[in-house]
Amino acid sequence: MVERRKLPRIEVDEPAYIYGDGSSITCRVTNVTAEGAAMDVPNASFLPERFQLMTANDRVIQNCRVIWISQNRVGVEFE
């Protein structure tokens, strides 16, 4: 398979929270770069196009935009 990513991703397994449209859901960040991340969510159909992502361990908040969805895995770009 041809690698299309501009930057190599760092594999992680970190709980996080998605905030958007007045609600929040839990998720699990699976990999990350300086420009974006991939995460597993319970139900991607309820995810807003733009949201804030806060990691549970260090409480870092990132503004995100959904780039791709594949079942319950979501790729986001940090804004």
C-alpha positions in Angstrom: 0.0 0.0 0.0 1.3 3.5 -0.9 1.7 5.8 2.1 -0.1 9.1 1.3 0.4 11.0 4.6 2.5 14.1 4.6 3.7 13.4 8.1 4.3 10.1 10.0 1.7 9.4 12.6 2.5 8.5 16.2 0.4 5.5 17.4 -1.4 6.3 20.7 -4.3 4.8 22.7 -5.7 7.7 24.6 -9.2 8.5 25.8 -10.6 11.9 24.7 -13.8 13.9 24.5 -15.5 15.5 21.5 -17.4 18.8 22.1 -19.7 20.3 19.5 -23.3 21.3 18.9 -23.9 21.7 22.6 -23.1 18.0 23.4 -20.1 15.8 24.2 -19.1 12.2 23.5 -16.2 10.1 24.5 -13.8 8.7 21.9 -10.3 7.1 21.7 -7.5 8.8 19.8 -5.6 6.1 17.9 -2.9 8.1 16.2 -1.8 11.7 15.9 0.5 14.2 14.1 1.0 17.9 14.4 -1.7 18.4 11.7 -4.4 15.9 12.7 -5.5 12.6 14.3 -7.5 9.5 13.8 -10.0 8.3 16.5 -12.6 5.7 17.2 -16.0 7.0 18.1 -19.2 5.1 19.2 -21.3 6.4 16.3 -19.8 8.6 13.5 -23.2 9.6 12.2 -23.7 11.9 15.2 -20.4 13.7 14.8 -20.5 17.3 13.7 -18.3 18.5 10.9 -16.3 20.8 13.2 -15.8 20.2 16.9 -13.3 20.5 19.8 -11.3 17.5 20.9 -9.9 17.3 24.4 -7.5 14.6 25.4 -8.3 13.1 28.8 -4.8 12.7 30.1 -3.3 16.1 29.5 -6.5 18.2 28.8 -5.1 19.6 25.5 -7.9 21.1 23.4 -7.8 21.1 19.6 -10.3 22.6 17.1 -10.9 19.9 14.5 -12.6 19.4 11.1 -13.6 16.0 9.9 -11.6 14.9 6.8 -12.8 11.3 6.4 -15.0 8.7 8.1 -14.7 4.9 7.8 -17.3 3.1 9.9 -16.5 4.2 13.5 -13.0 5.5 12.7 -12.7 9.2 11.9 -9.8 11.3 10.6 -9.6 15.0 11.5 -7.4 17.9 10.6 -6.5 20.4 13.4 -7.5 23.9 12.6 
